[in-house]
Amino acid sequence: MNILGLFYYWVFAIVLMIGFYAVIAKSNYVKKLIGLSIFQAAVFLLYITMGKIDNGTAPIFQDAATVYSNPLPQVLILTAIVVGISTTALGLGIVVRIREEYGSIEESDIQERDRQ
């Protein structure tokens, strides 16, 4: 397989590292949640690329000569999207509560206030 045949995996790796960097390096909690969403989108891309079969069709009719695509990755992606949205909504709710309690959503400000 040539390097262009692995294009989707390169995109996956780059998007994954961008999301990982945002989660690790940023101190603002909203930016961390955005990084987590980018990280999740990279995982979605990986599952979608693994489920693609060249010349594959939807598995509707039973025929031994036809190549079918596996519907399981699409089902897993739909479930992962719902879990991702729920996780993001819960995270934003927690960020709102942290803002009400501490007056900031910067990690360093919150840690400094906790030390006092």
C-alpha positions in Angstrom: 0.0 0.0 0.0 1.4 3.4 -0.9 1.5 6.5 1.3 -1.6 8.0 -0.4 -3.5 4.8 0.3 -3.1 5.6 4.0 -4.3 9.2 3.7 -7.3 8.8 6.0 -5.1 7.3 8.7 -2.7 10.3 8.4 -5.7 12.6 8.8 -6.9 10.6 11.8 -3.5 10.8 13.5 -3.1 14.5 12.9 -6.7 15.3 14.1 -6.1 13.0 17.1 -2.9 14.8 18.1 -4.6 18.2 17.7 -7.3 17.2 20.1 -4.9 15.5 22.5 -2.7 18.7 22.5 -5.8 20.8 23.4 -6.8 18.6 26.2 -3.3 18.5 27.7 -1.9 21.9 27.1 -4.8 24.3 27.5 -5.8 25.6 30.9 -9.2 26.9 30.0 -11.9 24.2 30.6 -14.0 25.1 27.6 -10.9 24.8 25.4 -10.3 21.4 27.0 -13.8 20.3 26.1 -13.4 21.5 22.5 -10.1 19.5 22.4 -12.0 16.4 23.7 -14.6 16.8 21.0 -11.9 17.0 18.3 -10.3 13.9 19.8 -13.7 12.1 19.6 -14.1 13.2 16.0 -10.8 11.6 15.1 -11.9 8.3 16.6 -15.1 8.6 14.6 -13.0 9.1 11.5 -11.0 6.0 12.3 -14.1 3.8 12.7 -15.6 5.1 9.5 -12.4 4.5 7.4 -12.2 0.9 8.8 -15.8 0.2 7.8 -15.4 1.2 4.1 -15.0 -1.6 1.6 -14.3 -0.9 -2.0 -17.3 -1.9 -4.2 -19.3 -2.9 -1.1 -23.0 -2.5 -1.0 -25.5 -2.3 1.8 -26.3 -5.8 3.3 -29.9 -5.9 2.3 -30.2 -8.9 0.0 -28.6 -12.3 0.5 -26.4 -13.0 -2.5 -23.2 -15.0 -2.3 -21.5 -13.1 -5.2 -22.0 -9.6 -3.8 -19.5 -7.9 -1.5 -21.2 -6.3 1.5 -20.1 -3.5 3.7 -20.1 -4.2 7.4 -22.8 -2.0 9.1 -21.3 -2.4 12.6 -18.9 0.6 12.4 -21.8 2.9 11.4 -23.8 1.6 14.4 -20.9 2.1 16.7 -20.4 5.7 15.4 -24.0 6.6 16.0 -23.7 5.3 19.6 -20.4 7.2 20.0 -21.9 10.4 18.7 -24.7 10.2 21.3 -22.2 9.5 24.1 -19.9 12.3 22.8 -22.8 14.8 22.8 -23.8 13.7 26.3 -20.3 14.0 27.6 -19.8 17.4 26.1 -23.2 18.6 27.6 -22.3 17.2 31.0 -18.8 18.8 30.8 -20.3 22.2 29.9 -22.7 21.9 32.8 -19.8 21.2 35.2 -17.9 24.2 33.7 -20.9 26.5 34.3 -21.0 25.2 37.9 -17.3 25.8 38.4 -17.6 29.3 37.0 -20.4 30.0 39.5 -18.3 28.6 42.4 -14.8 29.9 41.6 -15.5 32.9 39.3 -13.2 31.5 36.7 -12.7 28.6 34.3 -8.9 28.8 34.2 -7.3 25.8 35.8 -4.5 27.9 37.4 -6.9 30.3 39.0 -9.0 27.5 40.5 -5.9 25.7 41.8 -4.6 28.9 43.3 -7.9 29.5 45.1 -8.0 25.9 46.4 -4.5 26.3 48.0 -5.7 29.3 50.0 
